[in-house]
């Protein structure tokens, strides 16, 4: 699902993991960049002004995400960044990926060995280490935060396992960047990290691949052209998008959290939603693991996810069922299946609070959700009566 069109009833938007609402600072940065005439590759005054803005944005991403500026490669989004890492670093070698990785990773590495997760959705470290030992892959791909459940992986520990086996680690940090206090995955041992602007309140259609020094020297470009990005990714820069990306990332980290705790405001809203949903009979997928503050995956037995999405949308509540990848797609989640939920996987919805979620979000959501739960209860009672 995507946010309502301008002028439409906005309802209550709780689908931030599909795309965050645009932050005001990002909007202002995009508009200002649109007024720059020059191409960053040109050497005249207008080109130099565009280049200055480009490199300023690059420096912002590097500082916020723990990379060196020269090893920040801008691209069209996280799907491209993931593909760039997989095809540009593995170079035909073996690949191991986690069982709950995003479809962008799964599709880019269709022959990868799949490492299992535990019931809470975290990568099983013992099984992962066994995969590394048995297959000796060139590259492993593990997401920092799951897009459906918000479950966080211990990237430092996973990177240590990769280092011990001589395997590079690519981290899909799309959902973590802007939401985790210090997403410094390169410092934790990753070789590359994919990030996306629109998942943290920036514009759609722009992302970046962050590279460690060893990976930067061996990356084979997917897109060749005019030598942009030090020859790592050809094509004229999306300067307005890049400017908005940097501004959104700055805004997302404007309030420092030295205690490393997740956003307390969003965590409180999520916890209120989960408490009310449990009272309705819902199961919280991944509740036993550390999770993003803004995300909950609610399983309501007996009621299909598609039915829930449509019913809530009619009441002005915008949520989704899993990843938002193709229009109208509501399918059984491979993430929840990997976590062992079985048939319950088809009854799960994702509620993901945006950065500007209102304080009354839990009350408004739960008012509609309770009606859904009552419907499921009536359906269950009818089935039981018919069976008798």
Buried (B, 14 or more C-beta within 10 A) or exposed (E): BEBBEEEEEEBBBBBBBBBBBBBEBBBEBBEBBEEBEBBBBBEEEBBEBBBEBBBEBBEBBBBBBBBBBBBBBBBBBBBBBBBBBBBBBBEEEBBBBBBBBBBBBBBBBEEBBBBBBBBBBBBBBEBBBEBBEEBEBBBBBBBBBBBBBBBBBBBEBBBBBBEEBEBBBBBBBBBBBBBBBBBBBBBBBBBBBBBBBBBBBBBBBBBBBBBBEEBBEEBEBBBEEEEBBEEBBBBEBBBBBBBBBBBBBBBBBEEEEEEEEBBEBBBEBBEBBBEBBEEBBBBBBBBEBBBBBBBBBBBBEBBBBBBBBEBBBEBBBBBBBBBBBEEEEBBBBBBBBBBBBEEBBBBBBBBBBBBEBEEEBBEBBBEBBBEBBEBBBEEBEEEEEEEE
